[in-house]
Amino acid sequence: YLAREMPLHGRLVMQAESEIASINMVYGAAGAGFRTMTSSSSPGISLMQEGISYLAGAELPCLIVNVNRAGPGLGTIQPGQGDYFQSVKGGGHGDYRMIVLAPASVQEMADHVYLGFDLADKYRNPVLLLSDGAIGQMMEKVEFKHYDRPNIDKSGWATTGKPKDRSRNYITSLFIQPERMEEHNLKLEAKFKQMREEEVRYEEYQTEDAEYLLVAYGLAARICQKSIEMARSKGYKVGMLRPITLYPYPSQRLNELSDHVKLLMSV
């Protein structure tokens, strides 16, 4: 479907021979200033970890979609949430972070693609859309909303050819000198701090009078929502906090809500 439709919109789809090849194609396309993405499920994302770390180190924007399945190993194509820790800690050999978006519906799967590309461009950093095998195979109505693509100047870093009026752009994640590496990591940490301050997203469901609080994301949040309706029909005041960004995590709001409930359960 994508191979047929995307060229009609001036876009390119390539079927890579492996996940390792795919993420390195993304590295190259992002380095040239193109909006680029790839997708896989769990074991394939594990194979991409080195490339994702390089993208973060080289400060290249891209979108990566992980339709999470159950493991360990090749596991199964059934839904799971086992990639959570890998996702929120950056993955690979560490020292970086990605904004991690966790959709709970097919509509959000579509919406988060637009949002993910915008956030990747804003921070010059990979963004991960972490879905699961149930939502990935679910059929629901979707509205493609009006989208105004932001105009972002990439001339200061993208490898689009060197004009006479500036020095050449380099794309690298290699900093041999220790003082350069320290300087680069401090720069990245300042970026991640800005993410934590500006990009926290979450949804609350019936938390106003809740005595019991569920915390869940993705498919588990949808199951919790129905469970809350059943519990409230029996007189139990249950609510839910649904993180939409798993990184940065809505820690402050969770702390605030925890002060007002008898019991908190992470689902």
TIVEX-657308 format. One line per field, with one value per residue (C-alpha): x, y, z; residue in one letter. Coordinates in steps of 0.25 Angstrom, whole numbers, plus 5000, padded with zeros to 4 digits. Example, Ala and Ser with C-alpha at 12.3 -4.5 7.8 and 13.67 -1.06 7.14 Angstrom:
2
X: [5049/5055];
Y: [4982/4996];
Z: [5031/5029];
residuo: [a/s];
//
This chain:
267
X: [5000/5011/5019/5008/5002/5014/5021/5007/5011/5025/5030/5039/5037/5048/5048/5061/5067/5068/5065/5080/5080/5067/5072/5085/5076/5069/5082/5086/5073/5072/5086/5082/5071/5059/5048/5049/5044/5044/5036/5037/5033/5042/5053/5055/5056/5066/5074/5073/5079/5093/5087/5077/5089/5097/5085/5083/5098/5099/5086/5078/5063/5054/5042/5043/5030/5031/5018/5022/5020/5022/5036/5047/5054/5045/5033/5020/5012/5002/5003/5012/5018/5032/5040/5036/5050/5058/5050/5050/5065/5069/5073/5086/5099/5091/5095/5083/5068/5056/5043/5034/5019/5009/4996/4984/4976/4977/4974/4985/4994/4992/4992/5005/5012/5010/5014/5026/5032/5030/5036/5048/5050/5049/5059/5068/5066/5060/5045/5039/5025/5023/5010/5006/5001/4987/4986/4995/4984/4972/4962/4956/4951/4962/4961/4973/4973/4978/4993/5002/5017/5026/5037/5050/5063/5073/5083/5092/5094/5089/5098/5091/5103/5113/5111/5122/5117/5118/5127/5124/5114/5118/5109/5116/5114/5129/5136/5150/5155/5149/5147/5139/5131/5128/5123/5114/5108/5105/5098/5090/5086/5081/5073/5067/5064/5056/5048/5045/5040/5032/5027/5020/5007/4996/4981/4973/4960/4951/4962/4954/4948/4957/4960/4968/4977/4981/4993/4994/4997/4994/4984/4985/4979/4967/4965/4966/4956/4945/4949/4947/4933/4930/4936/4929/4916/4918/4922/4937/4943/4954/4961/4973/4985/4989/5003/5004/5019/5026/5038/5037/5028/5017/5024/5020/5005/5006/5012/5001/4990/4997/4995/4979/4977/4977/4983/4991/4993/5002/4996];
Y: [5000/5010/5006/5010/5022/5030/5033/5040/5050/5052/5042/5030/5016/5006/4991/4989/4975/4976/4985/4988/4993/5001/5009/5013/5017/5026/5031/5035/5041/5049/5054/5060/5067/5058/5055/5040/5028/5013/5003/4989/4981/4978/4968/4977/4990/4982/4981/4996/5000/5003/5012/5019/5022/5028/5036/5042/5045/5051/5059/5055/5055/5043/5035/5021/5012/5000/4991/4984/4969/4959/4953/4949/4945/4945/4943/4944/4954/4956/4969/4972/4984/4978/4988/4999/5000/4999/5010/5020/5019/5021/5007/5002/5006/5018/5033/5038/5039/5039/5045/5032/5034/5023/5023/5016/5016/5016/5030/5033/5024/5034/5047/5043/5042/5056/5060/5051/5057/5071/5067/5060/5073/5082/5075/5069/5055/5042/5040/5027/5023/5011/5004/4989/4977/4979/4994/4991/4981/4988/4994/5007/5020/5030/5045/5051/5065/5078/5079/5091/5086/5095/5102/5098/5103/5091/5098/5099/5084/5076/5070/5077/5082/5093/5107/5117/5125/5115/5104/5090/5082/5069/5058/5050/5044/5041/5050/5045/5056/5054/5069/5069/5057/5064/5077/5069/5061/5073/5079/5067/5067/5081/5076/5065/5074/5083/5071/5068/5082/5084/5071/5064/5058/5050/5048/5047/5038/5040/5045/5056/5048/5035/5027/5017/5020/5012/5016/5010/5013/5008/4996/4993/5007/5004/4991/4999/5009/4998/4993/5006/5007/4993/4997/5010/5003/4996/5008/5008/5021/5017/5027/5026/5033/5030/5034/5039/5042/5030/5039/5049/5043/5050/5048/5061/5059/5044/5049/5059/5049/5039/5048/5047/5032/5020/5011/5012/5001/5001/4992];
Z: [5000/5004/4992/4983/4990/4995/4981/4978/4989/4985/4996/4995/5001/5002/5007/5014/5014/5029/5041/5042/5028/5030/5042/5035/5022/5032/5037/5023/5019/5032/5030/5017/5023/5019/5028/5030/5038/5040/5047/5053/5065/5077/5072/5060/5068/5077/5064/5061/5075/5070/5059/5068/5077/5066/5061/5075/5076/5062/5066/5054/5055/5051/5055/5059/5061/5070/5070/5082/5083/5094/5097/5100/5088/5075/5084/5077/5069/5081/5088/5100/5107/5110/5102/5112/5119/5106/5101/5112/5115/5101/5097/5091/5100/5106/5109/5102/5102/5092/5094/5094/5090/5094/5086/5092/5079/5064/5063/5072/5064/5053/5061/5067/5054/5051/5066/5065/5053/5059/5072/5065/5056/5069/5077/5065/5072/5069/5074/5077/5075/5084/5081/5083/5075/5078/5074/5062/5056/5061/5051/5056/5049/5047/5043/5037/5042/5035/5037/5035/5034/5042/5033/5040/5034/5033/5025/5038/5039/5028/5017/5005/4998/5002/4997/4997/5008/5020/5024/5022/5030/5037/5042/5053/5066/5068/5078/5081/5090/5104/5105/5092/5097/5111/5104/5094/5106/5113/5101/5100/5115/5113/5102/5110/5121/5112/5107/5122/5124/5112/5106/5117/5112/5119/5121/5133/5134/5146/5156/5162/5173/5172/5184/5175/5164/5152/5144/5130/5115/5102/5101/5116/5118/5109/5118/5130/5125/5124/5138/5144/5138/5144/5158/5158/5155/5168/5176/5176/5173/5163/5153/5144/5139/5125/5121/5107/5107/5114/5113/5118/5129/5136/5150/5156/5153/5158/5171/5173/5170/5179/5191/5190/5188/5197/5186/5174/5164/5151/5141];
residuo: [y/l/a/r/e/m/p/l/h/g/r/l/v/m/q/a/e/s/e/i/a/s/i/n/m/v/y/g/a/a/g/a/g/f/r/t/m/t/s/s/s/s/p/g/i/s/l/m/q/e/g/i/s/y/l/a/g/a/e/l/p/c/l/i/v/n/v/n/r/a/g/p/g/l/g/t/i/q/p/g/q/g/d/y/f/q/s/v/k/g/g/g/h/g/d/y/r/m/i/v/l/a/p/a/s/v/q/e/m/a/d/h/v/y/l/g/f/d/l/a/d/k/y/r/n/p/v/l/l/l/s/d/g/a/i/g/q/m/m/e/k/v/e/f/k/h/y/d/r/p/n/i/d/k/s/g/w/a/t/t/g/k/p/k/d/r/s/r/n/y/i/t/s/l/f/i/q/p/e/r/m/e/e/h/n/l/k/l/e/a/k/f/k/q/m/r/e/e/e/v/r/y/e/e/y/q/t/e/d/a/e/y/l/l/v/a/y/g/l/a/a/r/i/c/q/k/s/i/e/m/a/r/s/k/g/y/k/v/g/m/l/r/p/i/t/l/y/p/y/p/s/q/r/l/n/e/l/s/d/h/v/k/l/l/m/s/v];
//
